[in-house]
């Protein structure tokens, strides 16, 4: 389990500070480290990999992001 901080488009494009109130508990099978950027699955979808067991997770680290390219 890791603590993740979801970033908005504004955070990514304008280098604004993220809202720390948005932190969530994230299940990590990918071996991410501090500062890694991941694609998150949130809500009920986050617990789907564990069915039929119930797991108390807010989000699931679904992908490691090597590069983020945002074109406007």
C-alpha positions in Angstrom: 0.0 0.0 0.0 1.2 3.5 -0.8 -0.2 7.0 -0.3 -1.0 8.6 -3.7 -1.7 12.2 -4.6 -3.9 12.6 -7.7 -2.8 15.4 -10.0 -5.2 17.5 -12.0 -4.6 18.7 -15.6 -3.8 22.1 -14.1 -1.2 20.6 -11.8 0.5 18.9 -14.8 0.4 21.8 -17.3 0.9 24.9 -15.1 3.1 23.4 -12.4 0.6 24.5 -9.7 0.8 22.8 -6.3 -1.6 19.8 -5.8 -4.2 19.8 -3.1 -2.9 17.6 -0.3 -6.4 17.0 0.9 -6.8 14.7 -2.2 -4.4 12.0 -0.9 -5.6 8.5 -1.0 -4.5 4.9 -0.1 -3.3 3.1 -3.2 -2.6 -0.6 -3.7 0.7 -1.0 -5.5 1.7 -4.2 -7.2 4.0 -2.3 -9.5 6.8 -1.5 -7.1 6.6 2.2 -7.4 8.9 4.5 -5.5 8.7 8.0 -4.0 7.9 10.4 -6.8 6.7 7.8 -9.3 3.8 8.8 -11.5 1.1 6.2 -11.9 -2.3 5.8 -13.6 -4.8 5.2 -10.9 -8.1 3.4 -10.9 -10.4 4.8 -8.2 -13.6 3.8 -6.5 -15.2 0.4 -6.8 -12.9 -0.5 -9.8 -9.9 -0.3 -7.5 -11.1 -3.3 -5.5 -11.9 -5.5 -8.6 -8.5 -7.2 -8.8 -9.2 -8.7 -5.3 -12.7 -10.1 -6.0 -14.4 -11.9 -4.3 -12.4 -10.7 -1.2 -13.1 -7.2 0.1 -10.1 -4.9 0.4 -10.1 -1.4 2.0 -8.4 0.5 -0.8 -9.2 3.9 -2.3 -7.2 3.4 -5.5 -5.2 0.8 -7.5 -2.0 1.6 -9.3 -2.8 0.4 -12.7 0.1 1.7 -14.7 3.6 3.2 -14.3 3.9 6.4 -16.4 7.3 6.9 -17.9 6.3 10.0 -19.8 3.4 12.4 -19.8 2.9 14.4 -23.0 0.1 17.0 -22.9 -0.7 18.9 -26.1 -3.0 21.8 -26.1 
